[in-house]
Amino acid sequence: MEQEFYQCLAQRVRAIAEQADPFTRGRLLDLAKRYDAKGNPTARSGATERPLPVPRTRPPASIFSGPGEA
């Protein structure tokens, strides 16, 4: 039942994308692909999100050292 829900959403989004401007159309088609992936868990379309940047453990010491600091 959940699979049908996401497949219907993907169809609906594609129908809206047909009448959208090029930028919005691309975004909507990407959304439809994600709905397809949720509706069909065996088909993987690859990574859809960018990985988060790796945080620095400590800022450089040069930021904190200076002649005016105590």
C-alpha positions in Angstrom: 0.0 0.0 0.0 2.8 2.4 0.8 4.5 1.6 -2.5 1.3 2.6 -4.4 1.2 5.8 -2.4 4.7 6.8 -3.5 4.1 5.7 -7.1 1.0 7.9 -7.3 2.9 10.8 -5.9 5.6 10.4 -8.5 3.0 10.3 -11.3 1.4 13.4 -9.9 4.7 15.3 -9.6 5.6 14.4 -13.2 2.2 15.7 -14.4 2.9 19.0 -12.7 6.4 19.1 -14.1 5.1 19.0 -17.6 3.7 22.5 -17.2 6.5 24.0 -15.1 9.5 26.2 -16.2 12.8 24.4 -16.9 14.3 25.0 -13.4 11.3 23.9 -11.5 10.8 20.9 -13.9 14.2 19.6 -13.1 13.5 19.9 -9.4 10.2 18.2 -9.7 11.6 15.3 -11.8 14.3 14.8 -9.2 11.5 14.6 -6.5 9.6 12.1 -8.6 12.7 9.9 -8.8 13.0 10.0 -5.0 9.3 9.0 -4.7 10.0 6.2 -7.2 12.9 4.9 -5.1 10.7 4.9 -2.0 7.9 3.2 -3.8 10.3 0.5 -5.1 12.8 -0.3 -2.4 14.7 -2.8 -4.6 15.6 -0.2 -7.2 18.3 2.2 -6.0 18.8 5.3 -8.0 22.1 6.2 -6.3 22.8 9.0 -3.8 20.3 11.8 -3.9 21.9 13.9 -1.2 25.3 15.5 -0.9 27.4 14.3 2.1 28.0 16.7 4.9 31.4 18.4 5.1 33.8 16.9 7.7 34.0 19.3 10.6 37.4 20.5 11.8 38.4 19.2 15.2 40.0 22.5 16.3 40.4 25.9 14.8 43.9 27.0 13.8 45.9 28.4 16.8 46.7 31.6 14.7 43.1 32.7 15.3 43.6 32.9 19.0 47.1 34.1 19.3 47.9 37.8 19.1 49.6 40.6 20.8 46.5 42.1 22.4 45.3 39.0 24.2 46.0 38.2 27.8 
